[in-house]
Amino acid sequence: MVGYLGPKGTFSEQAALLYFNNLDKNEFVPFVTIQDVLQAVDKGKIEKGIVPIENSIEGAVNTTIDMLAFEVDLKIQAEIVIPISHNLIGYKEFPLSKIKQVLSHSQAIAQCRNYLYENIPNAEIIFTSSTAEAVKQISFSKEPKAAIGTSLAAKEYGLYILDKDIQDKEHNKTRFVVIGKEEGKIKEKSKTSLVFSTENKPGELYKILNIFSLWDINMTKIISRPSKTKLGEYIFFIELEGHIFEPDMKDALTMVQRKTSFFKLLGSYEIFE
């Protein structure tokens, strides 16, 4: 069974259906939050999960990164990137000028900020756990409300698309990751993700990053997150091109592990296209 951030009609469900296209729909299980998905996989209630980890406009999904770093013992097994098309969804009886509330996930609201300001400036913004949850909520009663969500959600809950492609940026994509307990398979295009921390001394981070340069490994991302133990202390989340099964990657990570105060491999995995 595969879990995803629900309810039905989310971008997470779209990514799940795309990646696991050989599974029956009954094998997909929606969860209320990202935490619920990851904990269900960690406790063995489901085999795999799919959660968002980064948006091209709003950046990293910190909940996913923090849980993988601190709260669960799981591996990233694949990544899937899908284009994001946001739609204003509601009842066709209400023109935009009559809409009093707009519901959606905080990331979707942020990605449509200019549209909302220009077209529905007086509407109250209500944040929900997912875009599909927003659509689901306004489907309960016919009121002058709208949601930002997917065409899949509009169809699922019997609502209308009042306006389509309302995202502020044309090239809007979200990266999702498949999560499980085993290491991902090596493919022609693979990545490796890890988190680590260093001693609070000048040059310590540079020494770690220089290891990848010496082994000719390309680093594609680095972000810092609070260590959650002390103000001013951080861990670093990085992504590298290559797989742990490749000799150079294995040797480089062995050296990094020796020189860090905290080290956790989050997985080597395929880039699904």
Secondary structure, 3 states (H helix, E strand, C coil): CEEEECCCCCHHHHHHHHHCCCCCHHHEEEECCHHHHHHHHHCCCCCEEEEEEEECCCEECHHHHHHHHHHCCCEEEEEEEEECCCEEEECCCCCHHHCCEEEECHHHHHHCHHHHHHHCCCCEEEECCCHHHHHHHHCCCCCCEEEEECHHHHHHCCCEEEECCCCCCCCCEEEEEEEECCCCCCCCCEEEEEEEECCCCCCHHHHHHHHHHHCCCCEEEEEEEECCCCCCCEEEEEEEECCCCCHHHHHHHHHHHHHCCEEEEEEEEEEEC
